[in-house]
Amino acid sequence: MRRPRSRRRAWLAGGLVAALLATASSACGGGGTTSDGADGRLTLATPAPNSLFTFNEVIAERLGFFADEGLTVKLAPVTDNIPIAGLVQGGKADIGLVAATDAIAAALRTDDLRMPYDERTGGNGFLVGLVVPERSGIKGVADLKGKNVGLASPDQDRAYLTASLEKAGLKIGDVDTTVVGPGGPSVARTLESGRIAAYAGTLTDFFAFDEAGLPVRDITPKGLEGLPVGGYLVRAQTLKRGDVLVRFFRALARATFAGLQRPKAAEAAARKAAPEEWSDPKKSRDLLKALSATLVPFDGKNFGEIKPARWNNAQRLLLQAGVTDRSLDLKNFLVTDILQKVNAFDRTATLAKADKWLAQNG
């Protein structure tokens, strides 16, 4: 897949793509109703368990940061047709890593969901985008006026398409949209045939196009940095269960910090968790570096920081795109009062633990 030089990233091919797509659609662990963190037991629903995409979760488990906090974290079953937000709302998971727009849409259906930890604070440009076939005559978003755009999902990707169109002075009504589902061979054929002129999706979708033999080109405009990518969704009642969520997010913050500061430890942990993703070490290492950049805190220090203005931007796009017809009370949904405790960890001790683990496992 070719991306413009200013936005070029290292892309993976072959078995690693297949492995990532496989882990994105299934997870290990048990599924019954959770206990909201009783006895330090938490169930986590995540879209790509034990993979490069969630390497900070891998580090938290492998390096013992969850254990340091007295936690046992299990993975909830996840498949493409089960929304992670639904698992959290239904009590099948205590915590779920959810796209921002999906989280807002879910919270509009119930008053029991909260967002206490923003994940990809380093940016969204590497993870979501708008692509066309490499040989397409479409040069930019402005060329999409009057054309049909395929969407991987009806909420998140419609919202990001709306934002992209805005940058070109267009509105969502200036294009037709069709929800065609996740990237794969059939969607690649639809895109190649011209039945859809462009496709809005995520990194794994674009990998799938490469696997299907369709090189694509990114036309996502710059300037979408003011949108959240997503974060960890919980139930309000779980927040009331003592400090169990503070401990979970503190372990995650420590793991993220260790991964950013000690990339060799991050690589070693990721290799142990999913060796099949490292058939091409250089490409995997480049991807890990790019993914690490999406986790850098806004201020370089405080992990998980919630910025209400960014979430308000996402909500505005959902309204503009017609995905929702009313606004969510973000003051109630966004939880900002636990992050000081989350980030109150010993950075020196965290790095020392990472160095010790690497010496034993590198």
C-alpha positions in Angstrom: 0.0 0.0 0.0 1.4 3.3 -1.0 0.9 6.3 1.2 1.9 9.9 0.4 5.5 10.6 1.4 4.5 13.0 4.2 2.4 10.2 5.8 4.4 7.2 4.8 4.7 4.4 7.4 6.1 0.9 7.4 3.5 -1.6 6.4 3.4 -5.3 7.2 2.9 -8.2 4.7 2.5 -11.9 4.6 1.9 -14.0 7.7 2.0 -11.1 10.1 -1.0 -9.5 8.5 -3.0 -12.7 8.7 -1.9 -13.1 12.3 -3.0 -9.6 13.2 -6.4 -10.1 11.5 -6.9 -13.3 13.3 -6.1 -11.9 16.7 -8.4 -8.9 16.0 -11.4 -11.2 15.6 -10.9 -13.6 18.5 -9.6 -13.6 22.1 -8.9 -16.1 24.7 -10.5 -16.3 28.1 -13.8 -16.9 29.7 -17.0 -15.0 29.2 -19.5 -15.1 32.1 -20.9 -12.1 34.0 -18.1 -10.2 35.8 -17.8 -9.2 39.4 -16.8 -5.6 38.7 -13.3 -6.1 39.9 -14.0 -8.0 43.1 -10.8 -9.6 44.6 -8.8 -7.8 41.9 -10.2 -9.8 39.1 -11.0 -7.9 35.9 -12.1 -9.0 32.5 -10.8 -7.0 29.5 -12.3 -6.9 26.0 -9.8 -5.7 23.5 -9.9 -5.8 19.7 -6.4 -7.2 19.1 -5.3 -9.2 22.2 -1.7 -10.3 22.6 -0.6 -8.4 19.5 1.5 -5.4 18.5 -1.6 -3.3 18.4 -2.0 -3.7 22.1 1.6 -4.1 23.1 1.2 -2.0 26.2 -1.4 -4.5 27.5 1.1 -7.2 26.7 3.8 -5.4 28.7 1.5 -4.9 31.7 0.9 -8.6 31.8 4.4 -10.0 30.8 6.4 -7.6 33.0 4.1 -8.1 36.0 2.6 -4.6 36.3 -0.9 -6.0 36.7 0.4 -8.4 39.3 2.2 -5.5 41.1 -1.3 -3.9 41.5 -2.8 -7.1 42.8 -4.8 -7.7 39.6 -5.7 -10.8 37.6 -6.7 -9.6 34.1 -8.5 -12.0 31.8 -9.5 -11.5 28.1 -13.2 -11.6 27.1 -14.2 -13.3 23.9 -14.4 -10.8 21.0 -15.7 -11.5 17.5 -16.4 -9.1 14.6 -20.1 -9.2 15.2 -20.0 -8.5 19.0 -19.4 -4.8 19.8 -17.0 -4.4 22.7 -19.1 -1.7 24.2 -22.0 -4.2 24.3 -19.8 -6.7 26.2 -19.0 -4.0 28.8 -22.6 -2.8 29.1 -23.9 -6.4 29.4 -21.5 -7.2 32.2 -19.4 -9.7 30.1 -16.4 -7.4 30.4 -15.3 -4.9 33.1 -13.2 -2.8 30.7 -13.3 -2.5 26.9 -10.9 -0.8 24.5 -13.4 1.0 22.2 -13.2 3.5 19.3 -14.3 7.0 20.4 -17.3 7.3 18.2 -18.5 3.8 19.1 -18.1 4.7 22.8 -20.3 7.8 22.4 -22.9 6.0 20.4 -23.1 3.2 23.0 -23.3 5.7 25.9 -26.3 7.4 24.2 -28.2 4.1 24.7 -27.5 3.8 28.4 -26.4 6.0 31.4 -24.2 3.3 32.8 -21.0 3.8 30.7 -18.0 5.9 31.5 -14.7 6.8 29.7 -11.9 7.3 32.3 -8.8 6.7 30.2 -8.0 8.0 26.7 -5.7 5.6 24.8 -4.2 6.9 21.6 -3.3 10.4 22.8 -0.4 10.5 20.3 -2.7 10.8 17.3 -5.0 8.9 14.9 -3.4 9.4 11.5 -1.7 6.1 11.5 -4.7 4.1 12.6 -7.7 5.4 10.6 -7.9 6.7 7.1 -9.5 7.1 3.7 -8.0 5.2 0.8 -8.5 4.7 -2.9 -6.9 2.2 -5.3 -3.4 3.1 -6.1 -4.2 3.6 -9.8 -7.4 5.6 -9.1 -7.7 9.0 -10.7 -8.9 10.5 -7.4 -6.2 12.7 -6.1 -7.8 14.0 -2.9 -11.0 14.2 -0.9 -12.5 17.0 -3.0 -12.6 14.5 -5.9 -15.1 12.4 -4.0 -18.0 14.7 -4.5 -21.0 12.8 -6.0 -19.2 9.5 -5.6 -19.9 6.4 -3.4 -17.6 5.8 -0.4 -17.5 2.4 1.3 -17.4 2.3 5.1 -16.0 -0.4 7.3 -18.4 0.6 10.1 -21.5 2.8 10.2 -20.4 4.9 13.1 -16.7 5.5 13.5 -15.8 5.5 9.8 -18.8 7.6 8.8 -17.7 10.2 11.4 -14.1 10.2 10.2 -15.3 10.5 6.6 -17.3 13.5 7.6 -14.3 15.1 9.2 -12.2 14.4 6.0 -14.9 15.9 3.8 -15.0 19.0 6.0 -11.3 19.6 5.3 -12.2 19.8 1.6 -15.2 22.1 2.1 -17.7 19.2 1.6 -20.4 17.7 3.7 -21.4 14.1 4.2 -24.4 14.7 2.0 -22.1 15.5 -0.9 -21.2 11.8 -1.2 -23.1 8.5 -1.1 -22.0 6.0 1.5 -22.3 2.2 1.7 -21.4 0.1 4.7 -19.4 -2.7 3.1 -17.8 -4.1 6.3 -14.2 -4.8 7.2 -11.5 -5.0 4.5 -11.1 -8.3 2.8 -11.0 -9.9 -0.7 -14.7 -9.1 -1.5 -14.5 -5.5 -0.4 -11.2 -5.2 -2.3 -13.0 -6.3 -5.4 -15.8 -3.8 -4.8 -13.2 -1.1 -4.5 -11.2 -2.2 -7.5 -14.4 -2.4 -9.6 -15.3 1.2 -8.9 -18.6 0.4 -7.2 -17.1 2.3 -4.3 -14.7 5.1 -5.2 -13.0 5.2 -1.8 -13.0 3.3 1.5 -12.9 4.6 5.1 -11.5 2.2 7.6 -8.6 1.3 9.8 -5.1 -0.1 9.6 -6.2 -3.8 9.6 -8.6 -3.1 6.7 -5.8 -1.6 4.6 -3.5 -4.6 5.4 -6.3 -6.9 4.2 -6.4 -5.0 0.9 -2.7 -5.6 0.5 -3.2 -9.3 1.2 -6.0 -9.4 -1.4 -3.6 -8.0 -4.0 -5.0 -4.4 -4.2 -2.5 -1.7 -3.5 -4.3 1.4 -2.1 -3.3 5.0 -1.6 -4.1 7.1 1.4 -6.0 10.4 0.7 -6.8 11.3 4.3 -6.3 15.0 4.7 -4.1 16.4 7.4 -5.6 18.2 10.4 -7.7 15.5 12.0 -5.5 15.5 15.1 -8.2 17.1 17.2 -10.2 13.9 17.3 -9.9 11.1 19.9 -9.2 7.6 18.6 -10.7 5.8 21.5 -10.2 4.7 25.0 -11.1 2.2 27.8 -14.8 2.0 28.5 -16.2 0.9 31.9 -19.5 0.8 33.7 -20.3 3.5 36.3 -20.7 0.8 39.0 -17.2 -0.6 38.4 -15.8 2.9 39.1 -17.4 2.7 42.5 -15.7 -0.6 43.3 -12.9 0.8 45.3 -9.7 1.7 43.5 -9.5 -1.4 41.3 -9.7 0.7 38.1 -7.1 3.1 39.3 -4.8 0.1 39.8 -5.6 -1.3 36.3 -4.9 2.0 34.6 -1.8 2.6 36.7 -0.4 -0.7 35.5 -1.3 0.2 31.9 0.3 3.6 32.3 3.5 2.0 33.7 3.5 -0.5 30.9 3.0 2.3 28.3 5.8 4.3 29.8 8.1 1.3 29.9 7.3 0.5 26.3 8.1 4.0 25.1 11.3 4.4 27.1 12.5 0.8 26.6 11.6 -0.2 23.1 13.8 -3.3 23.3 11.7 -4.5 26.3 8.5 -3.8 24.3 9.8 -5.8 21.4 10.8 -8.7 23.6 7.4 -8.8 25.3 5.6 -8.6 22.0 7.7 -11.4 20.5 6.9 -13.7 23.4 3.2 -12.9 23.2 2.9 -13.4 19.4 6.0 -14.8 17.8 4.1 -15.4 14.5 4.0 -11.6 14.1 7.8 -11.3 13.9 8.5 -13.3 10.7 9.9 -10.0 9.3 11.6 -8.4 12.3 12.4 -5.1 10.6 8.9 -4.5 9.5 7.5 -5.5 12.8 9.9 -3.3 14.6 8.9 -0.3 12.4 5.3 -1.0 13.1 6.0 -1.1 16.8 7.7 2.2 16.6 4.9 3.8 14.7 2.3 2.4 17.1 4.3 3.6 20.1 4.1 7.2 18.8 0.3 7.0 19.0 0.6 6.4 22.8 2.7 9.4 23.7 0.9 11.6 26.2 -0.2 15.1 25.3 2.2 16.6 27.7 4.7 13.8 27.6 4.0 12.8 31.2 0.4 12.0 32.0 -1.0 8.9 30.4 -4.7 8.5 29.6 -5.5 12.2 29.8 -9.1 13.0 28.8 -9.5 16.2 26.7 -13.3 17.0 26.6 -12.9 19.3 23.6 -11.6 16.4 21.4 -14.5 14.2 22.4 -16.9 17.1 21.7 -15.4 17.2 18.2 -16.2 13.5 17.8 -19.7 14.0 19.0 -20.3 16.9 16.6 -19.2 14.7 13.7 -21.6 11.9 14.7 -24.4 14.5 14.7 -23.3 15.9 11.4 -23.0 12.5 9.8 -26.5 11.5 11.0 -25.1 8.6 13.1 -26.8 10.1 16.2 -29.6 12.6 16.6 -28.9 13.9 20.0 -26.0 14.9 22.2 -24.4 13.0 25.1 -23.7 14.7 28.4 -19.9 14.5 28.1 -19.5 15.9 31.6 -21.2 12.8 32.9 -19.5 10.4 30.5 -15.9 11.5 30.7 -14.2 10.8 34.0 -11.1 12.9 34.7 -10.7 12.7 38.4 -8.7 9.4 38.7 -5.8 10.2 36.3 -3.7 12.0 39.0 -3.7 8.7 41.0 -3.1 6.7 37.8 0.0 8.7 36.9 1.4 8.7 40.5 3.9 5.9 39.9 7.6 5.6 40.4 9.1 6.1 36.9 12.6 5.1 38.0 11.4 1.9 39.6 9.3 1.2 36.5 12.3 1.4 34.2 14.4 -0.6 36.5 11.8 -3.4 36.4 11.8 -3.2 32.6 15.6 -3.4 32.5 15.7 -6.4 34.8 13.0 -8.2 32.9 14.8 -7.5 29.6 18.1 -8.8 31.0 16.3 -12.1 31.9 14.1 -12.4 28.8 15.7 -10.4 26.0 
